[in-house]
Amino acid sequence: MDFNLSEEQLAFQGAARAFAAGEMTPHAAEWDEKKIFPKDVIAKAGEMGFCGLYSPEDVGGMGLSRVDSSIILEELAAGCTSTAAYISIHNMATWMTATWGTDAVKETWCGDLVTGQKLASYCLTEPGAGSDAGSLRTSAKKDGDSYIINGSKMFISGAGETDLLVVMVRTGTVDSGPKGISAFAIPSDTDGINYGKNEDKMGWNSQPTRAISFENARVSADHLLGVEGEGFKIAMKGLDGGRINIASCSIGAAQACINHTQAYMKERSQFGKPLAAFQALQFKLADMVTELVAARTMVHLAAFKLDENDADKTTYCAMAKRFATDIGFDVCNNAIQLHGGYGYIREYPIERFQRDARVHQILEGTNEIMRLVTARRILEDGATDAIR
Ligand SMILES: Cc1cc2nc3c(=O)[nH]c(=O)nc-3n(C[C@H](O)[C@H](O)[C@H](O)COP(=O)(O)OP(=O)(O)OC[C@H]3O[C@@H](n4cnc5c(N)ncnc54)[C@H](O)[C@@H]3O)c2cc1C
């Protein structure tokens, strides 16, 4: 693993940084305040290839590595963390469709998904099945050459505004556990699908979050992703990358906060000196940067493990997600402190980065579940040699 970015990676980083500065940063506060889901800007991101980052080239994706994708998502998140986080989920759902979709599904959907003309949601969580996703109850019953879907999903990002739903449902018996779960790509306007209200949230206001209900929604059998009973594995494979993505968004938010703080500490004077002259504040900034560099390095390591299809990729992705989203939130929070009262008011972007980064500790598996995944592996014999 090379710790220096290659020429190509520097070019991706530069392009994403310029896109974020031009298309996202100037509007992020308004999107947050007015709850605007900027589909036009997401489509422009799609023109740059950012909606199909690691989807394969044969469906029109960029076919990038997860390390490259992380570098790009970090830059987008420094522009608008909430919008970048939606783009990251779209990338996950698009990759799942491109990887496990039938030829018919890929032909119908992938071209528009990778360009951001059509958008996707990832639908796993249910009202009664959050951390314990393997207990989900939304059912799919075979009926001729289609399936009939009944049940409900909770907290679905983009729902109501997206075109394709990647939905995990139970095709097995009620007590069949994760092995009775299958994944489907379902057009969002299918009869029998209804959407709840856009939830009022602490952050992530530039993307809607809604519950979805399915009442006898009929989906053609060729919309099954992979084979029956493989849906939970597919969902978890999607989440390995999703966790890298969301961790990258936390790093982008935190880096933006550090950039603002570094400048602010030189501008703002108290007691006749710039804040930057106070050693206590220098030390706080030094710790913020140190921890962020450690978090970024760990995310790149986990992304590299995923690219290499390492046997312990899932554990590394869980550790990196836990670490980077906790550090990302703490860095944003410390940036508020270093801005004093100005950090708390909306005229400055710091509080928005902190509000947006908070949910990264909760979704795509809470950070408690990330610890559970890590501990389960590390307690196996020989694991301490494999994970170090
Ligand atoms: C803004 C937002 C967007 C979201 N987007 C999506 C989406 O697009 N698609 C999707 O499928 N889901 C989405 N989610 C759902 C998210 O993934 C879940 O909220 C999350 O997995 C936690 O589930 P829960 O809310 O039911 O909490 P619970 O599972 O009820 O957990 C409550 C608390 O208990 C802890 N806990 C639970 N079990 C254990 C255990 N065994 N050991 C230790 N601690 C435990 C949890 O860590 C948490 O702290 C989103 C959520 C939010 C808030």
The ligand as an SDF file (V2000), in Angstrom:
LIG
                    3D

 53 58  0  0  0  0  0  0  0  0999 V2000
  -30.9490   10.0620    8.9140 C   0  0  0  0  0  0  0  0  0  0  0  0
  -30.9530    8.5660    8.7970 C   0  0  0  0  0  0  0  0  0  0  0  0
  -30.8260    7.9700    7.5480 C   0  0  0  0  0  0  0  0  0  0  0  0
  -30.8700    6.5880    7.4120 C   0  0  0  0  0  0  0  0  0  0  0  0
  -30.7810    6.0280    6.1780 N   0  0  0  0  0  0  0  0  0  0  0  0
  -30.9880    4.6950    6.0260 C   0  0  0  0  0  0  0  0  0  0  0  0
  -31.0840    4.1070    4.7190 C   0  0  0  0  0  0  0  0  0  0  0  0
  -30.9330    4.8060    3.6980 O   0  0  0  0  0  0  0  0  0  0  0  0
  -31.3490    2.7910    4.6300 N   0  0  0  0  0  0  0  0  0  0  0  0
  -31.5170    1.9920    5.7260 C   0  0  0  0  0  0  0  0  0  0  0  0
  -31.7540    0.8040    5.5580 O   0  0  0  0  0  0  0  0  0  0  0  0
  -31.4230    2.5120    6.9770 N   0  0  0  0  0  0  0  0  0  0  0  0
  -31.1740    3.8360    7.1560 C   0  0  0  0  0  0  0  0  0  0  0  0
  -31.0960    4.3890    8.4160 N   0  0  0  0  0  0  0  0  0  0  0  0
  -31.3230    3.5260    9.5670 C   0  0  0  0  0  0  0  0  0  0  0  0
  -30.0780    3.2560   10.4020 C   0  0  0  0  0  0  0  0  0  0  0  0
  -29.2230    2.3910    9.7130 O   0  0  0  0  0  0  0  0  0  0  0  0
  -30.5660    2.7230   11.7550 C   0  0  0  0  0  0  0  0  0  0  0  0
  -31.1310    3.8180   12.4550 O   0  0  0  0  0  0  0  0  0  0  0  0
  -29.4600    2.0720   12.5590 C   0  0  0  0  0  0  0  0  0  0  0  0
  -29.0240    0.8810   11.9460 O   0  0  0  0  0  0  0  0  0  0  0  0
  -29.8780    1.7800   13.9950 C   0  0  0  0  0  0  0  0  0  0  0  0
  -31.1100    1.1400   14.0700 O   0  0  0  0  0  0  0  0  0  0  0  0
  -32.2390    1.7100   15.0590 P   0  0  0  0  0  0  0  0  0  0  0  0
  -32.4010    3.1490   14.7590 O   0  0  0  0  0  0  0  0  0  0  0  0
  -33.4250    0.8410   14.9400 O   0  0  0  0  0  0  0  0  0  0  0  0
  -31.6050    1.6140   16.5160 O   0  0  0  0  0  0  0  0  0  0  0  0
  -31.6030    0.3130   17.4710 P   0  0  0  0  0  0  0  0  0  0  0  0
  -31.1500   -0.8720   16.7020 O   0  0  0  0  0  0  0  0  0  0  0  0
  -32.9030    0.2380   18.1820 O   0  0  0  0  0  0  0  0  0  0  0  0
  -30.4670    0.7080   18.5020 O   0  0  0  0  0  0  0  0  0  0  0  0
  -30.6550    1.5720   19.6330 C   0  0  0  0  0  0  0  0  0  0  0  0
  -29.3470    1.6320   20.4000 C   0  0  0  0  0  0  0  0  0  0  0  0
  -29.0240    0.3350   20.9080 O   0  0  0  0  0  0  0  0  0  0  0  0
  -27.7410   -0.0620   20.4620 C   0  0  0  0  0  0  0  0  0  0  0  0
  -27.7390   -1.5220   20.2480 N   0  0  0  0  0  0  0  0  0  0  0  0
  -28.6390   -2.2780   19.5800 C   0  0  0  0  0  0  0  0  0  0  0  0
  -28.2960   -3.5490   19.5910 N   0  0  0  0  0  0  0  0  0  0  0  0
  -27.1420   -3.6360   20.2970 C   0  0  0  0  0  0  0  0  0  0  0  0
  -26.2600   -4.7060   20.6720 C   0  0  0  0  0  0  0  0  0  0  0  0
  -26.4950   -5.9680   20.3080 N   0  0  0  0  0  0  0  0  0  0  0  0
  -25.1630   -4.4100   21.3910 N   0  0  0  0  0  0  0  0  0  0  0  0
  -24.8960   -3.1220   21.7500 C   0  0  0  0  0  0  0  0  0  0  0  0
  -25.6710   -2.0680   21.4160 N   0  0  0  0  0  0  0  0  0  0  0  0
  -26.7750   -2.3190   20.6960 C   0  0  0  0  0  0  0  0  0  0  0  0
  -27.5310    0.7000   19.1760 C   0  0  0  0  0  0  0  0  0  0  0  0
  -26.1610    0.8280   18.8480 O   0  0  0  0  0  0  0  0  0  0  0  0
  -28.1650    2.0430   19.5250 C   0  0  0  0  0  0  0  0  0  0  0  0
  -27.2550    2.8010   20.2800 O   0  0  0  0  0  0  0  0  0  0  0  0
  -31.0070    5.7760    8.5770 C   0  0  0  0  0  0  0  0  0  0  0  0
  -31.1110    6.3740    9.8340 C   0  0  0  0  0  0  0  0  0  0  0  0
  -31.0960    7.7460    9.9590 C   0  0  0  0  0  0  0  0  0  0  0  0
  -31.2260    8.3680   11.3160 C   0  0  0  0  0  0  0  0  0  0  0  0
  1  2  1  0
  2  3  1  0
  2 52  2  0
  3  4  2  0
  4  5  1  0
  4 50  1  0
  5  6  2  0
  6  7  1  0
  6 13  1  0
  7  8  2  0
  7  9  1  0
  9 10  1  0
 10 11  2  0
 10 12  1  0
 12 13  2  0
 13 14  1  0
 14 15  1  0
 14 50  1  0
 15 16  1  0
 16 17  1  0
 16 18  1  0
 18 19  1  0
 18 20  1  0
 20 21  1  0
 20 22  1  0
 22 23  1  0
 23 24  1  0
 24 25  2  0
 24 26  1  0
 24 27  1  0
 27 28  1  0
 28 29  2  0
 28 30  1  0
 28 31  1  0
 31 32  1  0
 32 33  1  0
 33 34  1  0
 33 48  1  0
 34 35  1  0
 35 36  1  0
 35 46  1  0
 36 37  1  0
 36 45  1  0
 37 38  2  0
 38 39  1  0
 39 40  1  0
 39 45  2  0
 40 41  1  0
 40 42  2  0
 42 43  1  0
 43 44  2  0
 44 45  1  0
 46 47  1  0
 46 48  1  0
 48 49  1  0
 50 51  2  0
 51 52  1  0
 52 53  1  0
M  END
$$$$
